[in-house]
Amino acid sequence: MTEIRILTAGESHGQGLAGIIEGMPAGVPVDRDQINHQLARRQQGYGRGGRMKIESDQAEILSGIRFGKTLGSPIAILVFNRDWTNWKKRMDPWTGEDPEPVTVPRPGHADLPGAIKYGHSDLRNILERASARETAMRVAIGAVFRQFLGLFGIWFGGHVIQIHQAKTGHTFRRLGDQPPDIACREIRRIVTQADASPVRCGDPDAEKAMMGTIDAAREKGDSVGGVFELAALEVPPGIGSHVMWDRRLDACIAADIMSIPAIKGVEIGAGVEAAAGWGSEIHDPIVKKKGRYPGFASNRAGGMEGGISNGDPVIVRAAMKPIPTLTVPLPSVDMSTGKSVNAHKERSDVCAVPAACVVGEAMLAISIGKNFMETFGGDSLDQIRKRMEESGHGSD
């Protein structure tokens, strides 16, 4: 068993974001352009705010990679915040002052509970780290995992299926009744179409309705959330374990996806719809297949049973609440005076669901990557290949 540990650090308007990956095996080729490509995808999306017009995220590697390959030592990644120059006086680690401390918490944000927990009177000390800006580093780290797992044929993709009440019926979950090989081809097609959409939805009618909803929210000073779906294809069977709750792959994935700011619900496979069906309608029949083991005729389980991957596509769905910051703010209380006032306004998006989908892809790659290493891990890429071959799994 090889444990991978990950840390991130940084504030929204600080000098930058930092990340460390410990446990990535030696010999993994890493392409900087692929990391930056994923960072660029996160910055896109209809409904994004002014911050994304300032930033142009690029990853700097400080350690752990030499001549394009991992060394086996900790990988340190840095993404600078270009907006730091506008905030240096208010965010400098040593000197400076803030002429406008934040004392009015926003409903739906970490402002109030964070102030209570850490004893801060200036809520900026909370909101800077609680900001979803931190997810840029997750995407950079996820890009490293995507490249590592891609060596074994594992592929990741996602798309948006709902923004507010505008939704599409072209979902991964509806493919659960299809044979997994047919579902894989359809998932790739859906994701390819979504990649060209400003809301990451490949359904033209739904895309138009989603963009109209975002426009309406912007006009009324409001915000909207939505739902996105994720898929991981060619995940080998046997990742995760039934023997302890924190080693169950579905539990690990659910926790990692839920950790994305504003995510309020996570489903695997048929998800909550499984609660309304007969067992004969929900469970996937086992059938004879080529190879050492039988397989499944369908994939309503979402690629996992008993907390262990079964070789079928891993299907995850996540629900995101609306962004807490509103240009027409909700009622709040000024913590410095005790008076009832409108909530603090911070520069923000109207809708970040398309960006959250990209973050979700990264977190799915990280989650599966960590569990992959627990199952097949080693200190070098060659060791992992040998262990996979010994267990009956080939690699590309």
Secondary structure, 3 states (H helix, E strand, C coil): CCCCEEEEECCCCCCEEEEEEECCCECCECCHHHHHHHHHHHHCCCCCCCHHHHCCCCEEEEECEECCEECCCCEEEEEECCCHHHHHHHHCCCCCCCCCCCCCCCCCCCHHHHHHHHCCCCCHHHHHHHCHHHHHHHHHHHHHHHHHHHCCCCEEEEEEEEECCEECCCCCHHHHHCCHHHHHHHHHHHHHHHHCCCCCCCCHHHHHHHHHHHHHHHHCCCCCCEEEEEEEECCCCCCECCCCHHHCHHHHHHHHHHCCCCEEEEEECCHHHHHHCCHHHHCCCEECCCCCCCEECCCCCCCEECCEECCCCEEEEEEECCCCCCCCCCEEECCCCCCEEECCCCCCCCCCHHHHHHHHHHHHHHHHHHHHHHHHCCCEHHHHHHHHHHCCCCCC
